[in-house]
Amino acid sequence: MTSPLTEHILYSENQLHIESCSIESIATKTNTPFYCYSKAQILTNIQRCKTAFNPHGIDIHYAMKANSNISILKLIAEQGLGVDLVSSGELLRAQAAGIPEKSMIFSGVGKTSTELTLAIAAGVGQFNVESVEELELLATLATPHTGAICAALRVNPDVAVDTHKNITTGRKGNKFGIPIEQALSLYQRYADHPWIKLSGLAMHIGSQIQSAAPYCQAIDKLMALVEKLEEEDFSIDSLDLGGGFGVDYGEGASLDLASVAQEIAHSTAGFKGRIIIEPGRSLLASAGVLVSRITYIKEAQPNPFLILDAAMNDLMRPALYQASHPIVPTNTDNDSCMRHYDVVGPICESTDTFARNYPLSESLKAGGLVAFLCTGAYGSVMSSTYNSRSILPELLVSGTETQIIRKEITQVQLIKYEQ
Ligand SMILES: Cc1ncc(COP(=O)(O)O)c(C=O)c1O
């Protein structure tokens, strides 16, 4: 595994730095484990995405499920991006960050009546509808009082994607979207609804995708559907192509945004309406690290266990998707001889294993620090309190400044919610 260090998360004089702050210096002031993000790296990633997609007139809506910390959403707002949200909780966060409601897209397969009502009242710009049943519910909630509600049908294009089976979302059998064959009849059924303006199509075929090919296959199906709908006099004014752009977790591969943008533009050529993408991971993943302290090095066969103070509840991806994150020492002063470790957390589950047979310096000691790279997306947001552990603090570095953007949520605080 290679280390996908970035422009702003890198070694300087053998010390891992986020921008101008060494992780070791941050860890003298913050208890481990903690998440730490680089503001400059987030801005670099956003700029890279804009440079790739904006020339083709493609709008970027950040999929805030990847990391919904309000300080991060404020950066998203400052950069003029919209958001893709999937719950009323995310709606509240986006509002707290000052993202205009018109720039919000509400996705998700199980939006409740309460959530829809809240989002309609807030004036959310677009509802990506995922089932006949949801459209029926939305139609009952849309009244003269609410005014016209802008909706797009999320269709399931049934394309294969070369990614982990738990993160494909556009195949038959996945719970997401409406079978593409049903779209025309739904458009016909709602054509005369006075308050539902059905005029878009949406898709999201999966995550951590490393090739433009499945996007092109799915878009071809979408474009054929657009043609069919237009022949029936429906005007389609937006196509939301979802996110899923793959990043480098140490395997050395990532999806080149400029070339996928070009392929998307080519596949959608001739479409006159608005084209939207919803990247999450590709904007945030590389901008964050999870910092953890070594509690013990337990000698064992075939490998010693590196037992950390971070656990699967803090970083779920390895347990959930067999995902691997590069694990690096924060100080490489004595790094010449390597040893293989099984890297684990303290939770009472064998799945609380981050990596097996992982090469790291033999000079590591209990009390030392390691960092999990590329944990800015789907890291902190997925954490739980399993084993009665706290929710970790999050920090944002900008140059020489370090700011706590979420305090630790302690067990003492959580216990107060229980009788
Ligand atoms: C509807 C939708 N859009 C966008 C995304 C973002 O995907 P990614 O973070 O891989 O770009 C997701 C991820 O699950 C999603 O469900």
The ligand as an SDF file (V2000), in Angstrom:
LIG
                    3D

 16 16  0  0  0  0  0  0  0  0999 V2000
  -27.7400    9.9230   -3.8070 C   0  0  0  0  0  0  0  0  0  0  0  0
  -26.2710   10.0230   -3.5470 C   0  0  0  0  0  0  0  0  0  0  0  0
  -25.5930   11.0230   -4.1420 N   0  0  0  0  0  0  0  0  0  0  0  0
  -24.2700   11.1730   -3.9210 C   0  0  0  0  0  0  0  0  0  0  0  0
  -23.5580   10.3170   -3.0880 C   0  0  0  0  0  0  0  0  0  0  0  0
  -22.1000   10.5800   -2.8770 C   0  0  0  0  0  0  0  0  0  0  0  0
  -21.2700    9.5450   -3.2390 O   0  0  0  0  0  0  0  0  0  0  0  0
  -19.6990    9.7530   -3.1100 P   0  0  0  0  0  0  0  0  0  0  0  0
  -19.4200   10.2040   -1.7320 O   0  0  0  0  0  0  0  0  0  0  0  0
  -19.1280    8.4070   -3.3720 O   0  0  0  0  0  0  0  0  0  0  0  0
  -19.3030   10.7680   -4.1240 O   0  0  0  0  0  0  0  0  0  0  0  0
  -24.2350    9.2690   -2.4730 C   0  0  0  0  0  0  0  0  0  0  0  0
  -23.5030    8.3310   -1.6070 C   0  0  0  0  0  0  0  0  0  0  0  0
  -23.9870    7.4070   -1.0380 O   0  0  0  0  0  0  0  0  0  0  0  0
  -25.6340    9.1260   -2.7020 C   0  0  0  0  0  0  0  0  0  0  0  0
  -26.3310    8.1540   -2.1040 O   0  0  0  0  0  0  0  0  0  0  0  0
  1  2  1  0
  2  3  1  0
  2 15  2  0
  3  4  2  0
  4  5  1  0
  5  6  1  0
  5 12  2  0
  6  7  1  0
  7  8  1  0
  8  9  2  0
  8 10  1  0
  8 11  1  0
 12 13  1  0
 12 15  1  0
 13 14  2  0
 15 16  1  0
M  END
$$$$
